[in-house]
Amino acid sequence: MDNEMIEFDIGLGSGGGDDDGVDMDDEEMVDSPTHITTSGGGGAGTSSELYLPEGDLLDLEPYEGMEFESEEAAKAFYNSYARRVGFSTRVSSSRRSRRDGAIIQRQFVCAKEGFRNLNEKRTKDREIKRPRTITRVGCKASLSVKMQDSGKWVVSGFVREHNHELVPPDQVHCLRSHRQISGPAKTLIDTLQAAGMGPRRIMSALIKEYGGISKVGFTEVDCRNYMRNNRQRSLEGDIQLVLDYLRQMHAENPNFFYAVQGDEDQSMSNVFWADPKARLNYTYFGDTVTFDTTYRSNRYRLPFAPFTGINHHGHPVLFGCAFLINESEASFVWLFNTWLVAMSGRPPVSITTDHDAVIRSAITQVFPETRHRFCKWHIFKKCQEKLSHVFLKHPNFEADFHKCVNLTELIEEFESCWLSLLDRYDLRDHEWLQTIYSARRQWVPVYLRDTFFAEMSITQRSDSMNSYFDGYVNASTNLSQFFKLYEKALESRNEKEVKADYDTMNAAPILKTPSPMEKQASELYTRKLFVRFQEELVGTLTFMASKAEDDGEVITYQVSKFGEDHKAYYVKFNVLEMRATCSCQMFEFSGLLCRHILAVFRVTNVLTLPSHYILKRWTRNAKSSVILEERTSDVYTNYLESHTVRYNTLRHEVFKFVDEGAKALETYDVAMGALQVAAKKLSHATKNEGKTGMANGRVKGNLATDGSRANCTTDDLERCSGQHLSEDDMDRRIRELTNELESANRKCEVYRANLLSVLKDIEDHKQQLSIKVQNIKISMKDGL
């Protein structure tokens, strides 16, 4: 023993007793033995003969003194024997020579040898949610081999008996050491993977090809792992193409942003990029963002993740792209921070992603103030997988599930409906449903309506998820093909936006009502957004709004269809501020007013949309550089709005006055007397309109009471008149100067309106020229 040393892998548990074996689960055995030598007798010292495992010799059982040409031959033979008998093997321990460190002894054991060594430090402070199945039962079955001076290996010990049941032949292919993907199988997998097939369909093809799962020799998990490693090897070769492309684009335009996590020279790194147009688009439409990770799924071969949003036509618009080779939490944190730098450090109001705990944690760290939403339709799709047995057994479950999620108007209503759904289909203990319920505030619409997501309807499908590159990037796309298809997608999306701009500028929509509000909206919104607004406006004709409560400042209206009071919406309207909120929260969610608020505007004589309800991101000038273009129609709209405010304020006060005055005969007499006095004063004020006086907080008229124009400053009043002025004369002069100032202000407003109108015309003309240039480019390209 002086020239030998024992080698163990102390990281894994041993079987105990005299056995020096260690757990080496990750070492897999080869499919078939190579050359094998067996001795003619039972002892090590007897003569030996060379045998090959052919024909009946494959049924040999190991015995002491059996010789092999190499350690690998011994390992292969024992694994072949284990497959025939029905157990899995692994390498347990080895002994090395002290002279040269060469292995001179090996022990191969049953995979169920020993017991699991629980690491107390790892498990002491945390609860294991999903403990692994116990697979070690202390089995003593083993084969020990030693290297002879001749270089051959001889069996020095063999234990046949197992303390557990053996696996029948039709299940032996599931054992770890016997799951091997042969060369022909690898070739077939490579071919089918290149054609875009997933592991499940590939396994079906292999089972059909080989005549059964037991003859395939491996499981779907092995196929999936092999395909994943294939993708990794392919990406390692192609990632340099990505870096070369990004460097070239940055050299051509310094505003092209790209970043690589770690060292650019590393072959495997996460990569992010955003072209100048994507960065500019974010300044216009970066209020809501979708981070689309669906391309990481088995449907695709690319670890591709684009950032997208919604433009003023309701089309998806790109904010940047990433290739995620490493999908750890640290990688997502790096990616979100990098993207934020590229977008000038301005986080979005809201972000939508797939339901992923790692992404959720990264967003919490990088975007703590941003509202995070899980894509509802991905959850519905997952629901079909997790609850397939329920879908088959209960055909009405899917409709009930969608109704519970999409059509509940109040949080309390959703909670009640959810519990009722679980009870009706006996799903209270379903683990996946419990998981998504705990995250309900991040995907159920009733919890998200108070945040802007740029969607036209609470219940519609989100068009931003998994749509920007649909039709271009598909299951068979590899990295070397990607950028050609990427550029085609960008070009196509740009052409669609140009066409939508052209249609908006050159095709006036058909108005369906005589409402000034509809005409106003048709001139402001893009074509698609106006059609959506028009639907809401026309929808008000079927709704009735009645006053439910009045607290002095805010009036609450109940809005419902005729005969459907049980399905009422409640609109709170502040008359003085011209602000309204609806219980449906459509404006907060989509940026367009709902039919319920518009119905209240109709009954309160609000003739045009107040400016704070017109989001620039939905207008035809969303990308305009003219900052003040929204005030070009102020002269007209200010009159309408100020008249409406005056009308509603007076009516509000009169109703209160009438209510108080009608309570008793005494109060009635007082009220009538006050009305008569007020009527006389109002008549006098009407006759003097256009002369000195105040109206809506402003002095009307611009002439002095004697008909002369005021032309003095307050400091020179006495000098101008040539005599000492009385207090009444001073007041009169001040009023004259005030009138003059008001007149100048009005002229300035007119000049301002005219100037802004000219600027708007210039901007529209510039936009039309841009569209024509784009169309000419497209036609020239088609001609070539």
C-alpha positions in Angstrom: 0.0 0.0 0.0 3.0 2.3 0.2 2.7 3.2 -3.5 -1.0 3.8 -3.5 -3.4 6.4 -2.3 -7.2 6.3 -2.1 -9.2 9.0 -4.0 -12.7 10.1 -3.0 -15.1 12.8 -4.1 -16.1 14.1 -0.7 -18.8 16.4 -2.0 -21.3 13.4 -2.2 -22.5 10.9 0.3 -21.1 7.4 0.7 -22.7 4.2 1.7 -21.0 3.5 5.0 -19.3 0.4 6.3 -16.0 -0.6 4.6 -17.1 0.8 1.3 -15.2 3.9 0.2 -17.7 4.7 -2.6 -18.9 8.2 -3.3 -21.8 9.6 -5.3 -20.9 10.5 -8.9 -24.4 10.9 -10.4 -23.2 13.0 -13.2 -20.9 10.4 -14.7 -22.8 8.4 -17.3 -21.9 5.0 -18.6 -21.3 4.1 -22.3 -23.9 2.1 -24.1 -21.9 -1.0 -25.0 -18.7 -2.6 -23.7 -15.5 -2.6 -25.7 -12.9 -5.4 -25.4 -13.3 -7.7 -22.3 -11.0 -10.4 -21.0 -12.2 -13.0 -18.5 -10.2 -15.5 -16.5 -10.8 -19.2 -16.7 -10.8 -19.7 -13.0 -12.0 -17.8 -9.9 -8.7 -16.5 -8.6 -6.5 -13.6 -9.6 -3.5 -15.8 -10.0 -4.9 -18.2 -12.6 -4.4 -18.1 -16.3 -6.8 -16.0 -18.3 -8.3 -15.8 -21.8 -9.5 -12.9 -23.9 -13.2 -12.7 -24.6 -15.4 -10.3 -26.6 -19.1 -9.7 -25.5 -20.7 -11.2 -28.6 -23.6 -13.6 -28.8 -24.1 -15.7 -25.7 -21.2 -14.0 -24.0 -23.4 -10.9 -23.5 -25.2 -12.9 -20.9 -22.1 -13.3 -18.7 -22.3 -12.4 -15.1 -19.3 -10.8 -13.5 -17.1 -12.9 -11.2 -13.8 -12.4 -9.3 -10.8 -12.9 -11.6 -12.6 -11.7 -14.7 -10.1 -9.6 -16.8 -10.6 -6.5 -19.0 -8.3 -4.7 -21.4 -9.0 -1.4 -19.8 -10.9 0.4 -17.0 -13.4 1.7 -19.6 -14.1 -1.9 -20.8 -14.8 -3.0 -17.2 -17.2 0.0 -16.7 -18.9 -0.7 -20.0 -19.4 -4.4 -19.2 -20.8 -3.8 -15.8 -23.2 -1.2 -17.2 -24.3 -3.7 -19.9 -24.9 -6.3 -17.2 -26.9 -3.7 -15.2 -29.1 -2.9 -18.2 -29.8 -6.6 -18.6 -30.6 -7.2 -15.0 -32.5 -3.9 -14.4 -30.6 -1.3 -12.4 -28.5 1.8 -13.0 -24.8 2.2 -12.2 -22.3 4.9 -11.3 -18.6 5.2 -10.4 -18.2 5.3 -6.6 -14.5 5.5 -5.6 -11.0 5.2 -7.1 -7.5 4.7 -5.9 -4.4 6.4 -7.4 -0.8 5.5 -7.4 1.5 7.6 -5.1 4.2 7.3 -7.7 2.5 8.9 -10.8 -1.1 9.6 -9.7 -2.5 7.1 -12.2 -5.8 5.4 -11.2 -5.1 1.8 -10.3 -8.4 0.7 -8.7 -12.1 1.5 -9.4 -15.4 0.6 -7.8 -18.7 0.6 -9.7 -21.9 0.5 -7.7 -25.6 0.4 -8.0 -27.0 3.9 -8.3 -29.0 3.2 -5.1 -25.8 2.6 -3.1 -25.4 4.7 0.1 -27.7 7.3 1.5 -28.3 11.0 0.7 -26.0 13.3 2.7 -28.2 16.2 3.8 -26.2 19.4 4.1 -27.4 20.9 7.4 -25.9 24.3 6.7 -27.9 24.6 3.5 -31.2 23.4 4.9 -31.1 24.8 8.5 -32.3 28.3 7.8 -34.7 27.7 4.9 -37.6 25.4 4.2 -37.3 23.2 1.1 -40.5 23.7 -0.8 -40.0 20.8 -3.3 -37.8 18.2 -1.7 -36.2 15.7 -4.1 -37.3 12.1 -4.2 -35.2 9.7 -2.0 -33.3 7.5 -4.4 -30.5 6.1 -2.2 -31.4 3.0 -0.1 -28.0 1.7 0.9 -27.7 -1.0 -1.8 -24.5 -3.0 -1.5 -24.3 -4.3 -5.1 -21.0 -3.4 -6.7 -18.1 -4.4 -8.9 -14.4 -3.6 -7.9 -11.6 -3.8 -10.4 -7.8 -3.5 -10.0 -5.1 -2.8 -12.6 -2.5 -5.6 -12.9 1.2 -5.1 -13.6 0.5 -6.3 -17.1 -1.8 -3.3 -17.6 -5.0 -5.4 -17.7 -7.8 -4.9 -15.2 -9.1 -7.7 -13.0 -12.3 -8.0 -11.0 -11.3 -8.0 -7.3 -14.8 -8.0 -5.8 -18.3 -8.5 -6.9 -21.6 -8.2 -4.9 -24.7 -9.5 -6.7 -27.5 -8.9 -4.2 -29.7 -5.8 -4.2 -31.9 -4.6 -1.4 -34.5 -3.1 -3.7 -36.7 -4.2 -6.6 -35.1 -4.3 -10.0 -36.6 -2.5 -13.0 -38.5 -4.5 -15.7 -37.0 -4.5 -19.3 -39.6 -2.1 -20.7 -38.6 0.6 -18.2 -34.8 0.2 -18.1 -34.4 2.9 -20.7 -35.4 5.4 -18.0 -32.5 4.6 -15.8 -29.8 7.2 -15.7 -26.8 5.2 -16.8 -28.7 3.6 -19.7 -30.1 6.8 -21.2 -27.8 7.4 -24.2 -28.4 9.4 -27.4 -26.9 7.4 -30.2 -25.2 9.0 -33.2 -28.1 8.3 -35.7 -30.6 9.6 -33.1 -28.5 12.8 -32.7 -28.5 13.3 -36.5 -32.3 12.9 -36.6 -32.8 15.3 -33.7 -30.5 17.9 -35.4 -32.5 17.7 -38.6 -35.9 18.0 -37.0 -34.7 20.8 -34.7 -33.5 22.8 -37.7 -37.0 22.4 -39.2 -38.4 24.1 -36.1 -39.9 21.0 -34.3 -40.0 21.0 -30.5 -38.8 18.1 -28.2 -42.2 16.6 -27.8 -42.8 16.2 -31.5 -39.2 15.0 -32.1 -39.7 12.3 -29.5 -42.9 11.2 -31.2 -40.9 10.9 -34.4 -38.1 8.9 -32.7 -40.5 6.5 -31.1 -42.2 5.8 -34.4 -38.8 5.4 -36.1 -37.3 3.0 -33.5 -40.5 1.1 -32.8 -41.2 2.1 -29.2 -39.9 4.3 -26.4 -37.8 1.5 -24.8 -35.9 1.1 -28.1 -35.2 4.8 -28.4 -32.9 4.5 -25.3 -33.5 8.0 -23.7 -36.3 10.2 -22.5 -37.9 13.5 -23.6 -35.9 15.3 -20.9 -32.6 14.0 -22.5 -33.9 15.1 -25.9 -34.7 18.6 -24.5 -31.3 18.9 -22.8 -29.5 17.9 -26.0 -31.5 20.4 -28.0 -30.7 23.2 -25.5 -27.0 22.3 -25.7 -27.3 22.4 -29.5 -28.7 25.9 -29.3 -26.0 27.0 -26.9 -23.2 25.7 -29.3 -24.9 27.3 -32.2 -25.2 30.6 -30.4 -21.5 30.5 -29.4 -20.6 30.5 -33.1 -23.1 33.1 -34.2 -22.8 35.6 -31.4 -19.8 37.1 -33.1 -22.0 37.9 -36.1 -24.2 39.9 -33.8 -21.4 41.9 -32.3 -19.9 42.6 -35.8 -23.3 43.9 -37.0 -23.8 46.1 -33.9 -20.3 47.6 -34.2 -21.0 48.4 -37.9 -24.3 50.1 -37.1 -22.7 52.2 -34.4 -19.9 53.2 -36.7 -22.4 54.4 -39.3 -24.5 56.3 -36.7 -23.1 57.2 -33.2 -26.7 57.4 -31.9 -27.1 53.7 -32.5 -26.8 52.3 -28.9 -25.5 48.9 -28.0 -24.1 47.2 -24.9 -22.6 43.8 -24.0 -22.7 42.4 -20.5 -19.1 41.8 -19.4 -16.3 41.6 -21.9 -17.1 42.0 -25.6 -14.4 39.4 -26.4 -16.3 36.8 -24.5 -18.1 34.4 -26.8 -21.2 34.1 -24.7 -22.7 37.4 -23.4 -26.0 39.2 -23.1 -26.4 41.9 -25.7 -28.7 44.9 -26.0 -29.2 47.4 -28.8 -31.5 50.3 -29.7 -31.4 52.2 -33.0 -31.9 56.0 -33.2 -35.5 55.7 -34.3 -36.3 53.4 -31.4 -34.8 55.8 -28.9 -36.7 58.7 -30.5 -40.0 56.8 -30.5 -39.6 56.3 -26.7 -39.7 60.0 -26.2 -43.1 60.1 -27.8 -44.7 56.8 -26.7 -42.6 55.6 -23.7 -45.4 55.9 -21.2 -46.1 52.1 -21.4 -43.7 49.3 -22.4 -43.9 45.6 -23.1 -40.9 43.4 -22.5 -41.7 40.4 -24.8 -39.9 37.2 -23.7 -42.0 34.7 -25.6 -39.2 34.1 -28.2 -37.3 32.3 -25.4 -39.9 29.5 -25.4 -39.5 26.2 -27.2 -41.5 27.7 -30.2 -38.3 29.6 -31.1 -34.7 29.0 -31.3 -33.6 32.5 -30.3 -33.1 33.8 -26.8 -34.6 37.1 -28.2 -36.4 39.7 -26.2 -37.7 43.0 -27.7 -39.0 46.1 -25.8 -42.1 47.5 -27.6 -44.8 50.1 -27.0 -47.9 51.5 -28.8 -47.7 54.5 -31.1 -50.4 57.1 -31.9 -52.1 54.8 -34.5 -52.3 51.9 -32.0 -49.5 50.0 -33.8 -46.6 48.3 -32.0 -43.5 50.4 -32.0 -39.9 49.2 -31.1 -37.9 50.6 -28.1 -34.9 48.2 -28.3 -33.9 44.5 -28.5 -31.8 42.0 -26.5 -30.3 38.6 -26.9 -30.3 36.9 -23.5 -27.8 34.0 -23.4 -27.8 34.0 -19.6 -31.3 34.4 -18.1 -30.4 34.9 -14.5 -31.8 37.6 -12.3 -28.5 39.5 -12.5 -28.8 39.4 -16.3 -32.3 40.9 -16.3 -31.2 43.6 -13.9 -28.3 44.5 -16.2 -30.6 44.5 -19.2 -33.2 46.8 -17.6 -30.6 49.2 -16.3 -28.9 49.3 -19.7 -32.2 49.9 -21.5 -33.0 52.7 -19.1 -29.6 54.4 -19.9 -30.4 54.1 -23.6 -33.8 55.7 -23.0 -32.3 58.8 -21.3 -33.0 57.5 -17.8 -36.8 58.0 -18.0 -38.7 54.9 -16.6 -42.1 54.1 -18.1 -45.4 54.5 -16.3 -46.2 50.8 -16.8 -44.6 47.7 -18.1 -46.0 44.3 -19.3 -44.1 41.0 -19.2 -44.7 37.3 -19.2 -45.5 35.7 -15.8 -41.9 35.1 -14.6 -40.6 35.3 -11.0 -37.1 36.2 -12.1 -38.2 39.1 -14.3 -40.6 40.3 -11.6 -37.7 40.5 -9.1 -35.5 42.4 -11.6 -38.3 44.9 -12.4 -38.9 45.6 -8.7 -35.2 46.5 -8.4 -34.8 48.7 -11.5 -38.3 50.2 -11.9 -39.7 50.5 -8.3 -42.2 53.2 -9.3 -43.4 51.5 -12.6 -46.6 49.5 -12.5 -45.8 45.9 -13.5 -48.4 43.8 -15.2 -48.3 40.1 -16.3 -49.7 39.4 -19.8 -53.2 38.1 -19.1 -53.3 36.1 -22.3 -50.2 34.2 -21.6 -51.8 33.3 -18.2 -54.9 32.1 -20.1 -52.7 30.0 -22.3 -50.9 28.5 -19.4 -54.3 27.8 -17.8 -55.2 25.6 -20.7 -52.1 23.5 -20.0 -52.4 23.4 -16.2 -56.1 22.7 -16.2 -56.5 20.6 -19.3 -58.4 17.9 -17.3 -60.9 20.5 -16.1 -61.4 21.9 -19.7 -62.1 18.3 -20.9 -64.4 17.4 -18.1 -66.3 20.8 -17.8 -66.9 22.5 -21.3 -68.3 25.6 -19.5 -65.2 26.2 -17.3 -63.3 28.3 -19.9 -66.2 30.7 -20.5 -66.7 31.0 -16.7 -63.0 31.7 -16.1 -62.9 34.4 -18.8 -66.1 36.0 -17.5 -64.7 36.1 -13.9 -61.5 37.7 -15.0 -62.7 40.1 -17.8 -66.2 41.1 -16.9 -66.1 41.9 -13.2 -66.4 45.6 -12.6 -65.4 45.8 -8.9 -62.7 44.1 -6.8 -65.3 42.7 -4.4 -67.2 41.3 -7.4 -64.0 39.6 -8.7 -63.2 38.1 -5.3 -66.6 36.7 -4.9 -66.7 35.4 -8.4 -63.3 33.7 -8.1 -64.3 31.8 -4.9 -67.5 30.8 -6.5 -65.6 29.5 -9.5 -63.2 27.4 -7.4 -66.1 25.9 -5.4 -68.2 25.1 -8.5 -65.4 23.1 -10.1 -63.8 21.9 -6.9 -60.4 23.7 -7.4 -59.7 25.3 -4.0 -56.6 23.2 -3.6 -55.2 23.6 -7.1 -51.6 24.8 -6.6 -51.3 26.7 -9.9 -54.5 28.6 -9.4 -53.4 29.5 -5.9 -50.2 30.9 -7.5 -51.9 33.1 -10.0 -54.5 34.2 -7.5 -51.7 35.5 -5.2 -50.4 37.6 -8.1 -53.9 38.8 -9.2 -53.0 42.5 -8.7 -50.6 42.1 -11.6 -52.8 40.6 -14.2 -56.5 40.8 -13.4 -57.9 43.9 -15.2 -60.1 45.1 -12.3 -56.8 45.8 -10.3 -55.1 47.6 -13.1 -57.6 50.1 -14.4 -56.1 53.0 -12.5 -52.9 52.8 -14.6 -52.2 53.8 -18.2 -51.5 50.8 -20.5 -52.5 52.4 -23.9 -55.2 49.8 -24.6 -58.5 50.7 -26.1 -60.5 48.3 -24.1 -60.1 46.6 -20.7 -61.1 43.2 -22.1 -59.2 43.2 -25.5 -56.1 41.2 -26.2 -52.9 43.0 -25.7 -51.6 43.5 -29.3 -48.2 44.6 -28.1 -47.2 41.2 -26.8 -45.5 38.9 -29.2 -46.5 40.8 -32.3 -43.9 43.2 -33.5 -41.8 40.5 -35.2 -44.6 38.1 -35.9 -44.4 37.0 -39.5 -40.7 37.6 -39.6 -39.0 35.7 -36.7 -40.3 32.2 -36.5 -39.4 28.7 -35.0 -36.9 28.0 -37.7 -35.0 31.4 -37.5 -31.4 31.1 -36.4 -29.0 33.9 -35.4 -27.3 34.1 -38.7 -30.6 34.8 -40.5 -32.0 37.1 -37.8 -30.8 40.5 -38.8 -32.0 40.3 -42.4 -35.5 39.5 -41.0 -35.1 42.1 -38.3 -34.4 44.9 -40.9 -37.4 43.7 -43.0 -39.7 43.9 -39.9 -38.5 47.5 -39.2 -39.0 48.5 -42.8 -42.5 47.0 -42.9 -43.5 48.7 -39.6 -42.2 52.0 -40.8 -44.2 51.7 -44.1 -47.4 51.0 -42.1 -46.9 54.1 -40.0 -46.3 56.2 -43.1 -49.5 54.8 -44.6 -51.5 55.5 -41.4 -50.1 59.1 -41.3 -51.2 59.6 -44.9 -54.7 58.2 -44.3 -55.1 60.5 -41.3 -54.0 63.6 -43.1 -55.7 63.0 -46.4 -59.0 61.2 -45.6 -61.4 63.1 -43.5 -63.6 60.7 -41.3 -67.3 60.7 -41.7 -69.1 62.4 -38.8 -72.1 60.7 -37.3 -73.5 63.4 -35.0 -73.8 67.3 -35.2 -71.7 67.5 -32.0 -68.9 70.1 -31.9 -67.0 67.6 -29.8 -67.0 65.0 -32.6 -65.7 67.6 -35.1 -63.1 68.7 -32.6 -61.9 65.1 -32.1 -61.8 64.3 -35.8 -59.3 67.2 -36.3 -57.2 66.2 -33.3 -57.0 62.4 -33.1 -55.4 60.0 -35.6 -57.9 58.1 -37.8 -57.9 54.9 -35.8 -58.1 56.7 -32.4 -60.9 58.9 -33.7 -62.9 55.9 -34.8 -62.5 54.5 -31.3 -63.6 57.8 -29.7 -66.5 58.0 -32.1 -67.8 54.6 -30.9 -67.9 56.0 -27.4 -69.5 59.2 -28.4 -72.3 57.5 -30.4 -72.7 55.0 -27.5 -73.8 57.9 -25.2 -77.1 57.9 -27.1 -78.2 54.7 -25.4 -77.2 55.9 -22.0 -79.0 58.0 -19.4 -77.3 60.2 -16.8 -79.1 61.2 -13.7 -77.9 63.1 -10.7 -77.3 60.8 -7.7 -75.5 63.0 -5.2 -74.4 66.7 -4.9 -71.9 67.7 -2.2 -71.6 71.3 -3.3 -68.4 71.0 -5.4 -68.7 67.5 -7.0 -71.9 66.1 -8.5 -72.2 62.3 -8.8 -74.2 61.0 -11.8 -75.5 57.5 -12.2 -75.1 56.4 -15.8 -76.8 53.4 -17.3 -78.7 52.1 -20.3 -82.4 52.5 -20.2 -84.0 49.8 -18.0 -80.5 48.5 -16.8 -80.1 50.5 -13.6 -78.6 47.4 -12.0 -75.6 47.8 -14.3 -74.9 51.5 -13.5 -71.6 53.4 -13.7 -70.9 56.3 -11.5 -69.4 59.5 -12.8 -68.1 62.3 -10.4 -68.0 65.7 -12.1 -66.4 68.8 -10.8 -68.2 71.6 -12.7 -65.7 74.4 -11.8 -62.6 72.4 -12.8 -64.3 70.6 -15.7 -63.0 67.3 -14.4 -64.8 64.0 -14.3 -63.9 60.5 -13.2 -65.8 57.3 -14.0 -66.0 54.0 -12.0 -65.0 52.1 -15.2 -61.6 54.0 -15.3 -61.3 53.8 -19.0 -59.6 57.2 -19.4 -57.0 56.2 -16.8 -56.4 52.9 -18.5 -56.5 53.9 -22.2 -56.3 57.7 -22.4 -59.7 58.1 -24.1 -62.9 59.2 -22.4 -65.6 56.6 -21.9 -69.2 56.9 -23.0 -70.3 57.3 -19.4 -68.4 60.6 -18.9 -69.4 61.7 -22.4 -73.0 61.1 -21.4 -72.6 63.4 -18.4 -70.9 66.0 -20.6 -74.0 65.8 -22.9 -76.5 66.5 -20.2 -74.4 69.3 -18.6 -73.8 71.1 -22.0 -70.1 70.5 -22.2 -69.7 71.0 -26.0 -66.0 70.3 -26.5 -63.4 68.1 -25.0 -61.5 70.0 -22.2 -57.8 70.2 -23.1 -56.7 67.9 -20.2 -58.7 65.0 -21.7 -56.8 65.2 -25.0 -53.5 63.2 -24.7 -51.0 64.4 -27.2 -49.7 60.8 -27.7 -53.1 59.9 -29.4 -53.2 63.0 -31.7 -52.0 63.3 -35.3 -49.3 65.7 -34.0 -48.0 63.3 -31.4 -44.5 63.5 -33.0 -44.7 67.2 -33.8 -41.9 69.5 -32.7 -44.3 72.5 -32.3 -44.9 72.6 -28.5 -47.8 74.9 -28.4 -49.8 73.7 -31.3 -52.6 72.4 -29.0 -53.6 76.1 -28.3 -54.4 77.1 -31.9 -58.1 76.7 -31.3 -58.1 78.3 -27.9 -60.1 81.4 -29.1 -63.0 79.1 -30.0 -62.7 76.5 -27.3 -62.1 78.9 -24.5 -65.3 80.7 -25.3 -67.3 77.4 -25.3 -65.6 76.1 -22.2 -65.9 79.4 -20.3 -69.6 79.7 -21.3 -70.2 76.1 -20.1 -68.5 76.8 -16.8 -70.6 79.9 -16.2 -73.8 78.1 -17.2 -73.1 75.1 -15.0 -71.9 77.2 -12.0 -75.0 79.4 -12.1 -77.4 76.4 -12.5 -75.7 74.6 -9.6 -76.1 77.6 -7.4 -79.7 78.2 -8.5 -80.7 74.6 -7.8 -79.4 75.0 -4.2 -81.2 78.4 -3.9 -84.5 76.8 -5.1 -84.2 73.9 -2.8 -83.7 76.1 0.2 -86.4 78.6 -0.8 -89.1 76.0 -1.3 -88.8 74.5 2.2 -91.4 76.9 3.8 -93.6 79.9 3.0 -91.3 82.4 4.8 -88.2 81.2 2.9 -90.2 81.2 -0.4 -91.2 84.9 0.1 -87.5 85.8 0.8 -86.4 83.9 -2.2 -88.9 85.5 -4.5 -87.9 89.0 -3.3 -84.2 88.2 -3.8 -85.0 86.9 -7.3 -86.8 90.1 -8.2 -83.9 92.3 -7.0 -81.5 90.1 -8.9 -83.5 90.2 -12.1 -83.5 94.0 -12.0 -79.7 94.1 -11.5 -79.2 91.5 -14.3 -81.3 93.6 -16.7 -79.3 96.7 -15.9 -76.0 94.8 -16.4 -77.3 93.5 -19.8 -78.2 97.0 -21.0 -74.7 98.3 -20.0 -72.9 95.3 -21.6 -70.0 96.6 -23.8 -69.5 99.6 -21.5 -67.5 99.6 -18.3 -68.1 96.6 -16.1 -66.8 93.2 -15.2 -67.8 90.0 -16.9 -66.3 86.6 -16.1 -63.6 88.4 -14.1 -62.6 90.8 -16.9 -63.5 94.5 -17.6 -65.6 94.7 -20.7 -65.1 97.6 -23.2 -62.0 99.7 -23.9 -63.3 103.2 -23.9 -63.3 105.8 -21.1 -66.7 106.9 -19.8 -66.4 110.2 -21.6 -65.6 108.5 -24.9 -62.0 109.5 -25.0 -59.2 106.8 -25.2 -57.1 106.4 -22.1 -53.5 107.2 -22.8 -51.9 108.0 -19.4 -50.1 106.0 -16.8 -51.3 106.0 -13.2 -48.3 108.1 -12.1 -49.2 110.8 -14.6 -53.0 111.0 -14.1 -52.9 114.4 -12.4 -50.5 115.8 -15.0 -52.6 114.5 -17.9 -55.8 116.1 -16.6 -54.1 119.3 -15.6 -55.8 119.4 -12.3 -56.1 117.6 -9.0 -58.3 114.5 -9.5 -60.9 113.4 -7.1 -61.0 109.8 -5.8 -63.9 109.0 -8.2 -61.9 110.4 -11.2 -58.9 108.2 -10.1 -61.1 105.1 -10.1 -62.5 106.1 -13.5 -59.0 106.5 -15.0 -57.8 103.2 -13.5 -60.8 101.5 -15.2 -59.9 103.1 -18.5 -56.4 101.9 -18.3 -57.6 98.4 -17.3 -59.8 98.4 -20.4 -56.9 99.4 -22.5 -54.8 96.6 -21.1 -57.6 94.1 -21.7 -57.8 95.3 -25.3 -54.1 94.8 -25.8 -54.3 91.3 -24.3 -57.1 90.3 -26.6 -55.1 91.5 -29.6 -52.1 89.5 -28.4 -54.3 86.4 -28.1 -55.5 86.9 -31.6 -52.0 87.4 -32.9 -50.8 84.4 -30.9 -53.6 82.2 -32.3 -52.8 83.3 -35.9 -49.1 82.6 -35.4 -49.7 79.2 -34.0 -52.1 78.5 -36.8 -49.4 79.3 -39.3 -46.9 77.1 -37.4 -49.5 74.3 -37.4 -50.0 74.7 -41.2 -46.2 74.5 -41.7 -45.9 71.4 -39.5 -48.8 69.7 -41.4 -47.2 70.6 -44.7 -43.9 69.3 -43.6 -45.5 66.0 -42.5 -47.3 65.7 -45.9 -44.0 66.2 -47.7 -42.3 63.6 -45.5 -45.1 61.1 -46.4 -44.7 61.9 -50.1 -41.0 61.3 -49.9 -41.5 58.0 -48.2 -44.0 57.0 -50.8 -41.6 57.9 -53.6 -38.9 55.8 -52.0 -41.2 52.9 -51.7 -42.4 53.1 -55.3 -38.8 53.4 -56.5 -37.8 50.3 -54.5 -40.8 48.4 -55.9 -39.7 49.5 -59.4 -36.2 48.2 -58.9 
